[in-house]
Amino acid sequence: MQATYSTGIRTDKNLTASALFGVAAIQILVGGIGYFLYSREMGLLDRVIAFSGFLYIALGVSARWVPLPAAVAGAVLYVAFLGFQASRSTELLMTGLIFKIPVVALLVVSIVFALRRPPVSAGEGRASPGGRSDLVR
């Protein structure tokens, strides 16, 4: 007989949203550190980039209902950020790879899982084992 233990942690079924929340966490961490270290030297655009993690939180929330557009929007935002850095200097693009590589990987994961999962429409609910819908009417 094998004992099972519950950790109390709910596993998320929407991996697209989870990946976008992961990107948000990394962006907020890096942006927050950068803001506190260099806030006097930062321009408006630098501050927007530093706090872009909050945009990824919004995208993670929207990925609950429309996963593919949210994942693509997140990837486009990050590619635009990388393009902006590359336009300033290639050295700037190469800095912070320890954060950029995981972010790119999470964005690829978000798109892959968004393509594998159909969106949930407002009128649909999952059928429970008892035959009743999970929707509250």
PyMOL commands that set and color helices and strands:
alter all, ss='L'
color gray80, all
select helices_A, chain A and resi 15-38+44-50+53-62+67-88+90-94+97-116
alter helices_A, ss='H'
color red, helices_A
deselect
rebuild
show_as cartoon
